[in-house]
Amino acid sequence: MKLYSRVYETVDLDAIRHNMEAMKANLKDGTRMIGVVKSDGYGHGAVPVAWAIDPYVWGYAVATVEEGVILRKHGIRKPILVLGVVPYEGYGLLVEHGISSAVFQLKRAERLSSLAVREGKKAVIHLVLDTGMSRIGYPVTEEAAKEAATICGLPGIEVEGLFTHFAKADERDKKATDHQLEQYQKFVAMLADRGITIPMLHCSNSAGILDLQRANLHAVRAGISIYGIYPSGEVDRDTVKLRPAMELKSFISYVKKIGPGTSVSYGGTFTADREMTVATVPVGYGDGYPRNLSGKGEVLIRGQRARILGRVCMDQFMVDVTGIHEAEEEDEVVLIGRQGKEEITVEDLAMAGGGFHYEIVCDIGKRVPRIYLEDGRVIGTKDYFNDCYKGFCRV
Ligand SMILES: *Cc1c(COP(=O)(O)O)cnc(C)c1O
């Protein structure tokens, strides 16, 4: 029985566990892992991924306080760290749900401190250092170290960690990353001069975990690698063997022949120069399938590659099945993943369309139901087919 008959994403939780094992084997004993499940687990579903990796991680990282609250509401008890700046309005939720956050400004730390004191709770924070991203964090200066020391002394605040983020750890040349690491250690020393030792030092993202052992301090922040995707084409793929967890599948909705001179899709950017067989796939950029694959991407049908003809529409696109004589309506179409001996990876799609592989998985939309697999069996699903609005005075 088909659970979903237009398009669906599968997430193989065994692959996710395999990736955690493989990374763990490459880390020094005692190095903690923080599982980054922001942006709904890079499009894989933050909650089931968090459940699956729970035995391997010290805690979790998310991008927003709301993402943290969703994890708490689904029974996640381990530490959760918001990696970005939380708006003042979110502080109540942080304290209520025991979620820690990135802080690097005295005014924000003071606000959080007074709220925590008022509530009779502790607000846990991780200080952030800007060592080369120019995104968020303290600069590496004595003045910043002095302010950080003041934050450490605030009532109701527990400074649990200090982190920075690498801008170029996924590049072959690690010079820039080494410089960031040096700047980081310099700041750690400045704090030590003020008698401050921070219990959790963490710098590495996936690229650091795979490729830069010396950057793996007390903890590492694993993101894209959890999902079985390498951060770039330049990192070492031999030490940690990752397995992609996500597949995206559909079914042919229509097959027909077209004659020479017939154009395909919006703008007629493709015109047949001979008789061709064309299959329609009922998926489009409205599902998060990149429009930049127009005329460039491929899908798998009956174990063979079929090229996209013309533009990807919002909800459908066409592929060339002239060479796949048996292709017929209802046949499975693999957009991401394996079929027979062939495989299409998100890296392939990013390469073909000139897109970014992280973005492809994050962008798989709400219209695409998710199926979670364990031991090859379906253990759960999620879809938005009954999504609803609140607050309107209409029936
Ligand atoms: C997103 C993010 C990560 C994870 O990065 P990957 O490349 O996916 O491993 C780690 N740390 C911070 C601060 C991030 O924003």
The ligand as an SDF file (V2000), in Angstrom:
LIG
                    3D

 15 15  0  0  0  0  0  0  0  0999 V2000
   24.5320   25.7780   11.3230 C   0  0  0  0  0  0  0  0  0  0  0  0
   25.6100   25.8450   12.3180 C   0  0  0  0  0  0  0  0  0  0  0  0
   26.3950   24.7140   12.6000 C   0  0  0  0  0  0  0  0  0  0  0  0
   26.3240   23.4330   11.8040 C   0  0  0  0  0  0  0  0  0  0  0  0
   26.9920   23.6060   10.5860 O   0  0  0  0  0  0  0  0  0  0  0  0
   27.1880   22.3720    9.5740 P   0  0  0  0  0  0  0  0  0  0  0  0
   28.0390   22.8980    8.4960 O   0  0  0  0  0  0  0  0  0  0  0  0
   25.8350   22.0160    9.1020 O   0  0  0  0  0  0  0  0  0  0  0  0
   27.8040   21.2920   10.3720 O   0  0  0  0  0  0  0  0  0  0  0  0
   27.2990   24.8090   13.6410 C   0  0  0  0  0  0  0  0  0  0  0  0
   27.4390   25.9620   14.3540 N   0  0  0  0  0  0  0  0  0  0  0  0
   26.7260   27.0700   14.0780 C   0  0  0  0  0  0  0  0  0  0  0  0
   26.9510   28.2930   14.8780 C   0  0  0  0  0  0  0  0  0  0  0  0
   25.8050   27.0610   13.0440 C   0  0  0  0  0  0  0  0  0  0  0  0
   25.1120   28.1690   12.7650 O   0  0  0  0  0  0  0  0  0  0  0  0
  1  2  1  0
  2  3  1  0
  2 14  2  0
  3  4  1  0
  3 10  2  0
  4  5  1  0
  5  6  1  0
  6  7  2  0
  6  8  1  0
  6  9  1  0
 10 11  1  0
 11 12  2  0
 12 13  1  0
 12 14  1  0
 14 15  1  0
M  END
$$$$
